[in-house]
Amino acid sequence: MNENDLRKIIEQVIGEMKSTASLSSGQAVQEEVKNEKNITTGVIEEGFIPDITEVDITQQYLVENPVNKEDYAELKQYAPCRLGIGKAGARYKTDPLLQFRAAHSAAQDAVFSDVDHEFVERMGLFTIQSQCDSKDVYLTRPDLGRKLTEEGAKTVAEKCKKNPTVQIYVSDGLSSAAVAANVADVLPGIIQGLKSYGIDTGTPFFVKYGRVGAMDQISEITGAEVTCVLIGERPGLITAESMSAYIAYKATVGMPEARRTVVSNIHRVGTIPAEAGAHIAEIIKLMLEKKASGTALKL
């Protein structure tokens, strides 16, 4: 079957269709051929595909024939959840479904990708590693993520300031995206805030494949009074860029989790990164005054 025969068949089929469009059968053939060409060449007719990840879901309201739309929409602005997204029969509508899948993909990328080495260098951080030698080991052996390699422990002892009042470091945790999105604002904010209080800080660095518990060993190696780790949180479907700061006064290996203080939900639509830095510095100042952290510290 040659191209002319194929074209005749397409014309015949389109001519028999009861279309509500005003196009003639000849125009329809042209549109069909044009669309087919666009698909094979990758050309988008309007020039772009809207980025569904840019949709502000707090402003999106898709329920048809709502009873109290204004009140519900106002409430929704303070809860960045997938509320009021409507249904198509018993199913999700297309937009929310695509947004959900995009968020899920972003969460997976955040977990399985590594923090860019060039970003770490731009931040002036040297890199050490936990006892995990790959992302798979990191995800399946949390205990190894809480311990530094012998080489990593030796590097910290050699390169870091001895017995600082505060030791701050960065770790990828479960979201490389969180580190890339927030550390550039949070880390300088903490250091500047502590400096304004007259509190000295140690040498910051980066721990690859690190868990929160690694801060206990780092505290013992450096001899810091307070240790603070900025670490990527487990990503969710609202954001994959959420970071936490775990802080402890005189942390020791094997200490209970109740001795840690945490500032969580640090991201652009949560706790603003620049504000989080100042807040963390204030908490550290209070820890040093009260000589306590975790549940023993009354904020």
C-alpha positions, -999 to 999 in steps of 0.1 A, spaced: 0 0 0 15 33 -11 11 68 3 -17 77 -21 -37 47 -12 -32 54 25 -43 90 20 -75 79 2 -84 55 31 -79 83 57 -101 107 36 -128 81 34 -128 73 71 -128 110 81 -156 117 57 -178 91 73 -173 104 108 -200 125 123 -177 152 135 -190 183 153 -161 203 139 -165 226 110 -136 212 91 -142 197 57 -129 162 50 -100 176 30 -91 199 59 -94 170 83 -69 150 62 -45 179 63 -48 182 101 -43 144 104 -12 145 83 1 175 102 -5 159 136 11 127 125 42 147 113 43 166 146 43 134 166 71 118 145 93 150 146 85 158 182 71 192 174 46 207 198 20 227 180 16 254 206 54 255 211 55 243 248 40 218 272 28 235 305 49 224 335 25 207 359 50 209 387 46 247 387 9 246 396 3 259 431 -20 232 445 -31 255 474 -48 277 447 -61 248 426 -98 239 432 -114 214 408 -146 203 426 -176 208 403 -207 224 417 -193 230 452 -215 240 482 -190 263 500 -163 269 475 -150 303 488 -147 290 524 -131 257 515 -107 274 490 -96 298 517 -90 270 541 -71 251 515 -45 279 512 -32 270 546 -29 232 540 -7 223 510 -24 190 506 -43 175 476 -77 187 487 -106 198 465 -92 181 434 -125 167 423 -133 134 406 -141 122 371 -166 96 380 -148 73 405 -114 83 392 -90 112 397 -91 140 371 -62 142 347 -44 172 362 -42 159 398 -32 125 385 -3 139 365 7 161 394 7 131 417 29 111 393 53 140 388 56 145 426 63 107 430 90 109 404 106 139 420 106 120 454 123 90 438 149 112 421 157 130 454 163 96 471 183 79 444 204 108 431 236 121 447 244 157 458 264 174 431 301 174 439 306 208 424 279 222 447 297 208 478 329 224 466 312 258 460 300 257 496 336 252 507 330 218 522 353 188 521 337 154 518 339 122 539 317 91 537 298 68 560 304 31 560 279 27 532 296 23 498 265 28 476 230 42 476 216 6 478 236 -1 509 226 32 524 189 24 520 191 -11 533 216 -7 561 208 24 582 232 12 609 262 17 585 250 52 576 255 62 613 292 53 613 321 69 595 347 50 577 382 49 593 394 72 567 365 96 572 370 97 610 407 104 605 399 132 580 376 149 605 402 147 632 428 162 610 409 189 591 384 201 617 389 227 644 395 210 678 369 215 706 347 241 689 317 254 707 295 244 677 303 219 650 280 221 619 281 198 590 259 188 560 247 153 550 226 141 520 203 119 540 172 108 520 170 138 497 199 152 477 174 178 463 168 192 498 205 198 503 209 215 469 178 237 474 184 249 510 220 246 523 233 277 505 209 298 525 207 279 558 243 272 565 255 308 561 225 319 582 235 297 611 271 307 610 263 344 608 237 341 636 261 324 659 288 349 651 265 377 661 261 360 695 299 357 698 298 319 695 326 302 676 320 274 651 341 245 638 350 235 603 319 226 582 321 196 559 299 171 540 290 135 548 280 113 519 254 85 527 250 99 562 223 92 587 214 115 617 232 92 642 266 99 625 266 132 644 273 114 677 306 100 664 314 134 649 307 151 682 331 128 700 359 132 674 357 170 673 349 176 710 322 201 702 297 213 728 269 214 703 267 194 670 243 203 643 237 184 610 217 198 581 202 167 564 177 159 536 144 146 549 125 116 535 107 132 505 70 132 503 44 140 476 41 177 486 78 185 482 110 165 477 131 195 489 125 194 526 155 195 549 159 192 587 185 204 613 192 179 641 210 195 670 224 179 702 243 191 733 274 170 739 262 142 717 277 107 724 276 74 706 246 54 717 227 82 733 189 81 732 171 100 704 153 121 730 185 141 734 182 156 699 163 188 690 150 190 654 140 219 632 121 202 603 102 211 572 128 236 559 120 245 523 107 274 502 70 268 511 76 256 547 101 271 571 119 296 548 156 286 545 170 321 554 147 323 584 156 288 595 193 297 598 186 325 623 161 303 642 186 274 645 213 298 657 189 310 684 182 275 695 219 266 697 225 297 718 198 286 742 213 250 743 246 264 754 229 285 781 208 257 794 234 230 788 207 207 774 190 196 742 161 174 731 133 168 756 154 183 784 154 217 766 124 239 771 120 262 741 
